[in-house]
Amino acid sequence: MPSHDHELAVISDSGRTDYRFEAVGFVEPLGLNDHDEVDEKAVVGHVNGGTDVIAFDGAPKGLAFPGDVGDYRLELDGEPIDPFHLNMRTMRVETTADKAPYRFAVDADGRIIGSGTTNETEVIGPSGTSARGRVRDGEDTWHFAGALVAVDSNQNLTVTIDNRELDVAGNPPVGAI
C-alpha cells in the first residue's frame, strides 16, 4: 500500500451524510463502498452510521456537503477537525534573491497545513496559525484556511493567494483578504 501525507475520516454517528472531498494531490479511499466515486483528486460519497477514510497527498482543497447532512464528525490524521479547515487556499511566495526569509499568519480561526516545498519552511506556534520560511531563488507554496492577516519580510517578494497577487511593497502586514 502506498504511503500518503494525510488521512481524513468522515464519521457518521447517525443519519446519512453526503460529501465531496478534494485534495491538491492524489486521493485514495481506504475501503471504497459501492456508492462512493473517486477520481485522482476527489471523492464523492456518503456515510450512514459508519466511517469513510480517505488517504490523500498534499493539502485538502475543499469539502462540501451537497445533499443530506446527518450527525457527523471529521478527523484529520486522527485528530478532530472543523470542516472550515478543509477548504484551503493556496499561497505562493516567490523571489529571485538567494535567500529571502519571511513570516505570515492567518486569523485565530484559521489553520496552516504546510508547505509543498523543500525550502526551509515550518509552521510555528501550537495553534498552527503562523509560519515562516526562507525561499531560495524560486517559490514556496503553502496551503491554509482562514483569512491571511500578516505577511512580513525585509526582502523583495511576490506573494499570490489563489493566483491573485498581493501588494506587499514596503512589507507592512496586510489585512484580511
NORNORWO-V301127 format. One line per field, one symbol per residue. phi: phi as a letter, one per 30 degrees, with the letter a starting at -180 (. if undefined). psi: psi as a letter, one per 40 degrees, with the letter a starting at -180 (. if undefined). burial: b if it has 9 or more other ideal C-beta (glycine too) atoms within 8 Angstrom, else e. A space follows every 50 residues. Layout:
BEGIN
phi->???
psi->???
burial->???
END
This chain:
BEGIN
phi->.ddbdbbcccccdaidbdbbbbbdcdcbdcjdcedccbbdbbbcaabbia bccbdacicdcabbbdbdbcdbbbbchicebdeedccccccccbacddbb dababcddddacdlccbcddbadciddicbababdchlbcbbbbcjcdca bbaccdcccbchicdccceihdecdec
psi->hiiidihhhhhhdiihhiihhiidaiihhgghideiiiadeihhaiigfa hhhhiiiaiidihigebihahiiihhfehiiiddeegiihhhhiieidhh iiiiiiideahhdaifieigiihiidefeiiiigihfbhihihiiahhei hhieihihhihfehhihfhefiiiih.
burial->eeebebbbbbbbeebbbbbbbbbbbbbbbeeeeeebebeebbbebbbbee ebbbbbbbbbbbbebeeeebebebbbeeeebebebbbbbbbbbbbebeeb bbbbbbbeebbbbbbbbebebebeeeeebbbbbbbbeeebbbbbbbebbb bebebebebbbeeeebebeeeeebeee
END
